[in-house]
Amino acid sequence: MPGMMTFEELKTAVADGSIDTVLACIVDMQGRLMGKRFVGHHFVDSAYEETHCCNYLLATDLEMGTPDGYASTSWQEGYGDYIMKPDLGTIRPVPWLEGTALVLCDVLDHHHHKDVEHSPRAILKKQVARAEAMGLSPVTATELEFFLFEKSLKEIAASGYRDMTPISGYNEDYHIFQTTKEEHVMRPLRNHLYAAGIPVENTKGEAEAGQEELNIKYAEAMLTADHHTIAKHATKEIAWQQGHAASFIPKWRPDRVGSSSHVHQSMWKDGQNVFFDAYKPHGMSDLMRSYVAGQIKYASDLTYFLAPYVNSYKRFQKGSFAPTKAVWSVDNRTAAFRLCGEGTKAVRIECRIGGSDLNPYLAMAALIAAGLAGVEEGLELAAPLQGDVYEMEGVTDVPHTLREATETLRNSTMLRAALGDWVVNHYTRAAEVEQEEFDNAVTDWELARGFERA
């Protein structure tokens, strides 16, 4: 892949001075890059083997607070270290930062040097291995939607997040002239990511003012998650460099369309998409039908991993292109699961539940777990629904609040079997922390509604 670097190539670049900084990064629970900036020479001399980080990095909230209630670490335990083990197969240049390369790290226990069970990369790795044991390779793609704003992050924060004007003035879905005005951000984003080994296909305007979509070519699940995470990070940094704010919050205003992250999935074997069967209805193999049935059956169980914050659930509104019902349909954007590529070798299932704030490792791990459960249980897929799914009665709703999704996560026997009790308990606590923080907050809505009238 253009842009990727071997360790030997990195050593050469450090020696000739073209690379002087190496970012060694883990992925935290929120899907963010956390780590250290190494002097290039030190990294290639010794730090390529391992470095260390505080174990609180996998037990914080969005504010980097250290809430209690985690079994993995606490004030009582003293917040010890994890090992950051560079995955040398992930080295790439970071063209938007001068003289910089990046490597992703696995998170290992300091004592026995095995994967930390609740680290996002380890969770996805486990589900990929489960699929591989069945002779299958998960192939996925994600869509990244976000908003660009006229002002910088600093300026918007100083206004108390009230002075937020999108970079464009009207719906720019597929709009070439409008998106031309944003090319000073989007062109370097596309080209820098491609030069960094991220197989970007395109960007486009999305269905709201200032809303963008970035599309990256499908890949094996772990690669897709890596690509997604680095691309999201790059979007924020490149927009910041240009004096703008980029936000992946799913719903920044009640009267604006939300931002999603749809996940496309198929299973491959020996270089072929085994979801495809030309002799079956819609080109869907029996394996695919059971896989999709599993995701529909367990959609409520895994919703937290697709919508991890209070704000995530503000997307789920009738007529918003965000799904409210856990059903499938053929090329129908009102359903939670949309069949794409009907009757072709590119046939795949698109999960439309996830918001732009999801952690791709956790989202894909949960989706794969549910799909494989459907295969193992031999589930039969019901007929696809047609028409406006928003108006349908008698079908299962997607959880509409974080509180509801937390309970379905806590009580999911499927996820406990697939991910392990430790992982489910850890992320249940993360969900509880988010809800507790919101429950303690006093919002602008409450003040405006009740300050005088109450």
C-alpha angles and dihedrals in degrees: 000000000000111000099023116119132208118223089252090054090050091052090051092049091050091048093051092045098244089116119040101155131053121193110212106194140180123196114242128210090272093053095253128137112250126175147082141307108232128198100248095236093052092049095052092042098052119329091076086079097056146316133186141245136182113271091229087081089084094046106051136103127233090279091054089247119154106232120188127240100071118127091203098064142350146158087271090057091047099238101267131187138288123201116245105211111194113229097219090198089070099058113132138154119257100219096184090061119060117252094349136139129181134213127185118225134210116226115237132185111257093228108042100018094230125132115286099246098223097046110116096235091050092050092054092041089058094053092046089053090049090054092046090053086060090051093257135122118204112227117191146166132196132205117220116211123182144149128249118209131202095236133055127261090253094052093047092048090050089056091056089251090293101108098065115146117172116236090248132042104224146023106302102184105158088341110153099187093048094047090048086070089059098048092105085073104026100045095056089043092057096041098042092049092049090049087051092058097262107134097225114184103183150320127227142176113266131216099285140051110285094004119136136187127207119197124198126190118263118263142160109308098256092048091049091053091048091049092048094050095048092044092052090049091048092050091058094044096046093046089049090051089055094049096256136112122236116197131191095187104133097224118020096166130018093231095049128082113259128239121246139185109215116200120215117201140187136154122234137195127183091353094307131110103243091191086076123086114163091202097055129081112280088001090280117147121219087253091056093047092054091044092053091044089056092053092050093047092050100034092114092049093057101035093102090064089053096042110027103167140055091252092053091075095055087079095065099093133134114264094012099108086245110113125244100177128064098228137112132236139172111264092330118139094200093070127083091231118039124191109226128189093024113202095003137101087254092064111143142150120250118206108208099183098089123097129217089260097064124121102237095212093054094040094052093042091055093045093049090047091054093045094050090048087057090052093047091048092047091232120190117228117230120228115281117264120237134204130022105349091189089071097047123114128205097036128111117271123224108242107273100200136042089238091059093045091050091058094048089050093048092050099041110124089182094057092042089055094045103037100022133247091269093059095043092049092048095052093040086060090049089054091048091051091054091050093046091052092051093046089055094049126098107216132209088244092059093049095048092046100044111018093095104010103048 
